[in-house]
Amino acid sequence: TAILAVRNANMALAYGNSFTAWEDSTAELAGFYREYTYEDLTQRVLVIHNFDDEAVAMPDVAGTVLYLSGSDLSGTITAIPARSTLIIDVTPEAD
């Protein structure tokens, strides 16, 4: 499935060696950061789950959307559908 392909293509999801709670988590919209760091390689992703029965507005998070349940990511994402998962690559840009 699509989420397995995203997991296998992103080292933070496949091999992540740290978890940190997302600072904007609520009872309805909960998330965590998963990070992989090894030598000079780093990737950080934010996984957000919408546990609500209604769509929730897209949070203000800078990054690249890797996955959204039931979406092909071809358009602009303005909301996270009810009972779905969003994965965003939030790796800081190297200076």
HELIX and SHEET records of a PDB file:
HELIX    1   1 ALA A    2  ALA A    9  1                                   8    
HELIX    2   2 MET A   11  TYR A   15  1                                   5    
SHEET    1   A 5 SER A  18  ALA A  21  0                                        
SHEET    2   A 5 LEU A  29  TYR A  38 -1                                        
SHEET    3   A 5 LEU A  41  ASN A  50 -1                                        
SHEET    4   A 5 SER A  84  ASP A  89 -1                                        
SHEET    5   A 5 THR A  64  LEU A  68 -1                                        
SHEET    1   B 2 VAL A  56  ALA A  57  0                                        
SHEET    2   B 2 ALA A  79  ILE A  80 -1                                        
END                                                                             
